[in-house]
Amino acid sequence: MVVLDRLSQSRNSRFAYYLKGLARYLYPKGLLQLDFAKLESQMQQYDEAALYDRLNYYNQNTRAFTLGPEAKRLQDIPLKGSGSMYYLDLMEYARFFPQDAKLSYLFYDVTHVPDTPALTKSRPVARPDLDNTPSVLYKFCKVRNFKFVDDTIPFREKKDKLIWRGAANQPHRIAFMAQFFGQSGRIDIGHYSKRGDRHPQWKVPFMPIDEQLQHKFVFSIEGNDVATNVKWGMSSNSLLIMAKPKYETWFMEGRLIPSVHYVQVRDDYADLEEKIDYYLANPDEAEAIIHTANQYIAQFKDPKVEDWLSLKVLERYFQHSNPAA
């Protein structure tokens, strides 16, 4: 397993990820033991208040609730046809609990709040008119979504440009491309997708992350739910620019503060060039935001903390759930 750990940490190797997940799937569940005390002793820094703060954010259900008819016993959740990446992420920790325990789950991109508590990768950010308590955030699809970088290029040595690459399939992304593609020497954006040939007028070659990080500004725009580049963008020495997030994941995008963790633009992006100009003229302020963003990232980097939280999210769910009558 040590070899697989190293492989999975290298460039987020999906082959190693699936191999390791299969090994867990085949491991006899009767031999597994849940030992929080051991986990806590292995953490780099055990901060109980910070841990429970995150736990309470992910799973807000602290009272008994009744499961709906869609809930399944853990042993009945299928590997085939259920999204293997999501299944392996779920069972990495759910295998430590009784396999006749029931839960509700929603795999893939989720942009609504379920009627009864269910594990989800994403949920709408809470608003005064929207209670998202039934959406229990779980670290699904982490091999794809949780990428951090080791950026060695200082902000001031990067190109004076904003970069974005992604699939322009949703209406708001299409509007963004129509508004800015080829319109400014400081804005380098392009449509890139492995699926189909939509929008050939905006199509550009693939650009790896390390090449994107040669630019001072990384633009982030939500897709079906969240934008995956928020994580690696905030871990870099580039300045992240985006509209206020409408959806959130295990990364707690709803807790990100404009002008502290990122630069906020209007939902119609009309002030994008104005923001670029401002931070080109004020690099000290840009670097202060980058520093705070890097600090925010640090809380996700201890694998033992991530293990503890994933297990605690499930433990709380099972403690308070009651099977449907």
Beta strands, then each sheet from edge to edge (+ up, - down):
strand 1: 65-66
strand 2: 72-73
strand 3: 102-103
strand 4: 105-106
strand 5: 118-120
strand 6: 123-124
strand 7: 135-137
strand 8: 159-166
strand 9: 187-191
strand 10: 215-220
strand 11: 239-242
strand 12: 247-248
strand 13: 263-264
strand 14: 321-322
sheet 1: 1+ 14+
sheet 2: 2+ 3-
sheet 3: 4+ 5+ 7+
sheet 4: 6+ 12-
sheet 5: 9+ 8+ 10+ 11+ 13+
end
